[in-house]
Amino acid sequence: MSKLTKSQIVESLANSTGLAKKEINNVLVEMAGLAYKEVKKNGEFVVPGFGKMVKVKRAARMGRNPATGAEIKIPAKTVVKFRLAKVAKEAVL
């Protein structure tokens, strides 16, 4: 089974909603842009029934270089994670 491409997603949504492909594409682009802005500004972006993107601070920690086995210090950093909604998990699993 192959993954859906963006154009396949746009086509499927256009067929099921009756909207033009260009309109669907614009909605997807705007939603992605809004998600990025909201996560940067407020730390999270929720898509009801699907999940949410959250900004998470990772603490500094000790790691190991797999090639040499030497211990290295991994600095603290901020990452973005996606947490799937319970409804979506139950629908898929």
C-alpha positions as CSV (number, residue, x, y, z in Angstrom):
1,M,0.0,0.0,0.0
2,S,1.4,3.4,-1.0
3,K,1.2,6.6,0.9
4,L,-1.2,9.4,-0.3
5,T,0.5,12.3,-2.0
6,K,-0.6,15.9,-1.4
7,S,-2.3,15.9,-4.9
8,Q,-4.2,12.7,-4.1
9,I,-5.4,14.1,-0.7
10,V,-6.5,17.3,-2.5
11,E,-8.3,15.3,-5.1
12,S,-10.0,13.1,-2.6
13,L,-11.2,16.0,-0.5
14,A,-12.4,17.9,-3.6
15,N,-14.4,14.9,-4.7
16,S,-16.0,14.3,-1.2
17,T,-16.8,18.0,-0.6
18,G,-17.6,19.3,-4.0
19,L,-15.1,22.2,-3.7
20,A,-12.5,23.0,-6.3
21,K,-9.1,21.4,-6.0
22,K,-7.5,24.9,-5.9
23,E,-9.7,25.8,-2.9
24,I,-8.8,22.6,-1.0
25,N,-5.1,23.2,-1.7
26,N,-5.4,26.8,-0.4
27,V,-7.1,25.5,2.8
28,L,-4.3,22.9,3.4
29,V,-1.6,25.5,2.8
30,E,-3.3,28.1,5.1
31,M,-3.9,25.5,7.8
32,A,-0.2,24.5,7.8
33,G,0.9,28.1,8.0
34,L,-1.6,28.7,10.9
35,A,-0.4,25.6,12.7
36,Y,3.3,26.8,12.5
37,K,2.4,30.3,13.7
38,E,0.3,29.0,16.6
39,V,2.8,26.5,17.8
40,K,5.6,29.1,17.7
41,K,3.4,31.7,19.5
42,N,1.3,29.6,22.0
43,G,3.1,26.3,22.1
44,E,0.3,24.2,20.6
45,F,-2.1,23.9,17.7
46,V,-5.2,21.6,18.0
47,V,-7.0,19.9,15.1
48,P,-10.2,18.6,16.8
49,G,-10.6,14.8,16.3
50,F,-7.1,14.4,14.9
51,G,-4.5,15.6,17.4
52,K,-2.3,18.5,18.3
53,M,1.2,19.9,17.6
54,V,3.0,20.9,20.7
55,K,6.3,22.6,21.5
56,V,8.2,20.7,24.1
57,K,11.4,21.6,25.9
58,R,13.9,18.8,26.2
59,A,16.4,18.9,29.1
60,A,20.1,18.5,28.6
61,R,21.2,14.9,29.1
62,M,24.2,12.6,28.7
63,G,24.3,10.4,25.6
64,R,26.8,8.0,24.0
65,N,28.6,8.3,20.7
66,P,27.6,5.0,19.0
67,A,30.9,4.9,17.0
68,T,33.3,5.3,19.9
69,G,31.2,4.6,23.0
70,A,32.4,7.9,24.5
71,E,29.9,9.8,26.6
72,I,28.8,13.1,25.3
73,K,26.6,15.9,26.7
74,I,23.5,16.5,24.6
75,P,22.4,20.2,25.1
76,A,18.8,21.2,26.0
77,K,16.6,22.1,23.0
78,T,13.0,22.8,22.0
79,V,11.3,20.3,19.7
80,V,7.8,20.0,18.1
81,K,5.8,16.8,18.6
82,F,2.5,15.6,17.3
83,R,0.1,14.0,19.8
84,L,-2.6,12.0,18.2
85,A,-6.2,12.4,19.6
86,K,-7.7,9.5,21.5
87,V,-10.6,9.4,18.9
88,A,-8.1,9.1,16.1
89,K,-6.2,6.3,17.9
90,E,-9.4,4.4,18.4
91,A,-10.5,4.8,14.8
92,V,-7.2,3.5,13.5
93,L,-6.5,0.8,16.0
